[in-house]
Amino acid sequence: MISKVLLDFCTCLLLSLLLVIPFSSSQNVETNRTNNCKQAAVCQPLTAATCFGTKLPYALTSTTLTGLASLEDVHRRLRLWEGLTNVPKCWALVQPFLCAAYLPRCVNETVDLPSRELCELTRGPCKIVDETSGGWPEFLQCENFPYDCVVSELAYLLFEPSKCI
């Protein structure tokens, strides 16, 4: 019991740090972050406003990052990841990353890229992905995502402070 409490605390602490560290008072860093942390995309309305049961705080997304043809395909692929609910340490961290990658917020024909830090945070607890399923899909490789992006607003939804100690 104590180890689960400690793990929950550490997870919340790590996510809190990720949410705070990228912010900088430097205008130059902010401009670079904005340019590097977005990608051109074709926006489309969300067909389902949730990801893993959590309501998404935006109405437009894109399939650009996944390379999939439709949002229906995206939701089918997301359902395949639900097996990770049996690996709670992984599941707690991977949800915001998967939602940010499969269903990114899209505004003015650009999507917000997930941060590399958020991606890398999933790798230790989710090493079972590499061991059992042939690894992470190419588009989910951490080197595809830039450092120092503002962590997706999805992290706030899935990891609310009330779930921390």
Secondary structure, 3 states (H helix, E strand, C coil): CHHHHHHHHHHHHHHHHHHHCCCCCCHHHHHHHHHHCEEECCCEECCCCEECCEECCCCEECCCCCCCCCHHHHHHHHHHHHHHHHCHHHHHHHHHHHHHHHCCCEECCEEECCCHHHHHHHHCCCHHHHHHCCCCCHHHCHHHCCCCCCCCCHHHHHCCHHHCC
